[in-house]
Amino acid sequence: MGTKHRGPPEERRALDAYVKFVRAYDTVDSRLRSALREEGLTVSQLGVLEALMHIGPMVQSELAEKLLTSPSNLTTVLDNLERDGMVRRQRSTEDRRQVEVSLTSDGRELIEDVFPSHAGRITRLFGALDPEEQEELGRLCRKLGRGAG
């Protein structure tokens, strides 16, 4: 269902696109969160583990930037992952302000186990679009994100 707004055509078109975008995101996000919850992870925790698996150890501030999250939110996520033995934080000896985050062997084992099924779920959900549509969606989202920034 599109917008019922009676404003100018450019507002109606933008609002209609926004409503469809948010509803699609909410549907996909809900399915992914539900599956991750069964794995015992939050989306934020998965993001941390996945970044460390694919990129390797990095300082906490760089990790927050990569994940587009606030340093304070990341601290909470890391506290929980560290408590569960999934990540290790180590303060730099050269610059005490820098804290390097890395996966533990348990963390690596968990993300290597969980990530393939997560990627498969995303692949299945995005299978509603053909390959060209997926590429176009990616281009449009990047353009929208950069234009809004």
DRENTI-439669 format. One record per residue (C-alpha): residue number from 1; x, y, z. Coordinates in steps of 0.02 Angstrom, whole numbers, plus 50000, padded with zeros to 5 digits. Layout:
KOLDREN;NUM;X;Y;Z
...
END
This chain:
KOLDREN;1;50000;50000;50000
KOLDREN;2;50072;50168;49951
KOLDREN;3;50056;50333;50038
KOLDREN;4;49889;50421;50057
KOLDREN;5;49977;50589;50067
KOLDREN;6;49898;50720;49953
KOLDREN;7;50052;50829;49931
KOLDREN;8;50148;50867;49772
KOLDREN;9;50191;50720;49657
KOLDREN;10;50375;50720;49708
KOLDREN;11;50325;50702;49892
KOLDREN;12;50200;50563;49855
KOLDREN;13;50329;50471;49749
KOLDREN;14;50466;50489;49882
KOLDREN;15;50350;50438;50024
KOLDREN;16;50285;50289;49925
KOLDREN;17;50463;50230;49889
KOLDREN;18;50510;50256;50071
KOLDREN;19;50363;50153;50135
KOLDREN;20;50405;50010;50015
KOLDREN;21;50590;50019;50060
KOLDREN;22;50556;50013;50247
KOLDREN;23;50430;49872;50232
KOLDREN;24;50548;49767;50126
KOLDREN;25;50691;49800;50248
KOLDREN;26;50583;49757;50399
KOLDREN;27;50527;49593;50320
KOLDREN;28;50703;49537;50275
KOLDREN;29;50775;49599;50440
KOLDREN;30;50641;49509;50541
KOLDREN;31;50678;49343;50458
KOLDREN;32;50865;49361;50481
KOLDREN;33;50852;49417;50663
KOLDREN;34;50739;49271;50703
KOLDREN;35;50862;49145;50631
KOLDREN;36;51009;49228;50719
KOLDREN;37;50915;49226;50884
KOLDREN;38;50903;49037;50865
KOLDREN;39;51092;49035;50843
KOLDREN;40;51110;49136;51004
KOLDREN;41;51172;49294;50918
KOLDREN;42;51112;49470;50889
KOLDREN;43;51137;49559;50723
KOLDREN;44;51269;49669;50805
KOLDREN;45;51364;49520;50873
KOLDREN;46;51360;49435;50704
KOLDREN;47;51425;49595;50624
KOLDREN;48;51573;49601;50742
KOLDREN;49;51616;49418;50720
KOLDREN;50;51595;49426;50532
KOLDREN;51;51705;49581;50515
KOLDREN;52;51842;49503;50620
KOLDREN;53;51831;49341;50521
KOLDREN;54;51843;49425;50351
KOLDREN;55;51955;49575;50391
KOLDREN;56;52054;49515;50541
KOLDREN;57;52095;49598;50706
KOLDREN;58;52069;49786;50713
KOLDREN;59;52063;49925;50838
KOLDREN;60;51896;49955;50921
KOLDREN;61;51871;50128;50843
KOLDREN;62;51901;50059;50668
KOLDREN;63;51780;49916;50701
KOLDREN;64;51645;50038;50756
KOLDREN;65;51671;50138;50597
KOLDREN;66;51663;49983;50486
KOLDREN;67;51501;49928;50571
KOLDREN;68;51424;50102;50565
KOLDREN;69;51390;50098;50751
KOLDREN;70;51433;50210;50896
KOLDREN;71;51586;50169;51002
KOLDREN;72;51475;50155;51157
KOLDREN;73;51357;50030;51073
KOLDREN;74;51506;49930;51011
KOLDREN;75;51579;49926;51187
KOLDREN;76;51420;49843;51251
KOLDREN;77;51422;49715;51109
KOLDREN;78;51607;49678;51139
KOLDREN;79;51579;49663;51328
KOLDREN;80;51453;49525;51295
KOLDREN;81;51558;49437;51163
KOLDREN;82;51711;49446;51274
KOLDREN;83;51612;49380;51423
KOLDREN;84;51559;49232;51314
KOLDREN;85;51739;49200;51259
KOLDREN;86;51710;49247;51076
KOLDREN;87;51827;49397;51063
KOLDREN;88;51982;49462;51149
KOLDREN;89;52024;49645;51178
KOLDREN;90;52202;49700;51204
KOLDREN;91;52263;49876;51238
KOLDREN;92;52405;49932;51126
KOLDREN;93;52573;49950;51212
KOLDREN;94;52620;50093;51093
KOLDREN;95;52459;50192;51110
KOLDREN;96;52358;50153;51266
KOLDREN;97;52204;50234;51186
KOLDREN;98;52198;50097;51055
KOLDREN;99;52113;49931;51094
KOLDREN;100;52135;49790;50969
KOLDREN;101;51992;49667;50951
KOLDREN;102;52019;49491;50886
KOLDREN;103;51926;49328;50877
KOLDREN;104;51963;49189;51000
KOLDREN;105;51967;49011;50936
KOLDREN;106;51789;48988;51003
KOLDREN;107;51734;49147;50914
KOLDREN;108;51812;49091;50750
KOLDREN;109;51730;48921;50766
KOLDREN;110;51559;49001;50799
KOLDREN;111;51565;49124;50654
KOLDREN;112;51632;48993;50534
KOLDREN;113;51486;48884;50584
KOLDREN;114;51350;49019;50581
KOLDREN;115;51402;49128;50434
KOLDREN;116;51370;49003;50292
KOLDREN;117;51189;48975;50346
KOLDREN;118;51166;49164;50370
KOLDREN;119;51234;49197;50195
KOLDREN;120;51120;49060;50128
KOLDREN;121;50967;49140;50208
KOLDREN;122;51012;49308;50130
KOLDREN;123;51037;49224;49962
KOLDREN;124;50867;49140;49974
KOLDREN;125;50778;49300;50028
KOLDREN;126;50858;49401;49889
KOLDREN;127;50814;49262;49768
KOLDREN;128;50649;49355;49747
KOLDREN;129;50751;49468;49633
KOLDREN;130;50845;49407;49481
KOLDREN;131;51034;49439;49475
KOLDREN;132;51016;49601;49376
KOLDREN;133;50885;49666;49498
KOLDREN;134;50998;49625;49645
KOLDREN;135;51139;49724;49565
KOLDREN;136;51022;49868;49526
KOLDREN;137;50957;49868;49705
KOLDREN;138;51136;49875;49767
KOLDREN;139;51174;50023;49653
KOLDREN;140;51016;50115;49704
KOLDREN;141;51046;50087;49890
KOLDREN;142;51224;50150;49875
KOLDREN;143;51164;50304;49778
KOLDREN;144;51027;50338;49906
KOLDREN;145;51147;50316;50052
KOLDREN;146;51277;50431;49979
KOLDREN;147;51148;50561;49929
KOLDREN;148;51073;50563;50104
KOLDREN;149;51244;50581;50188
END
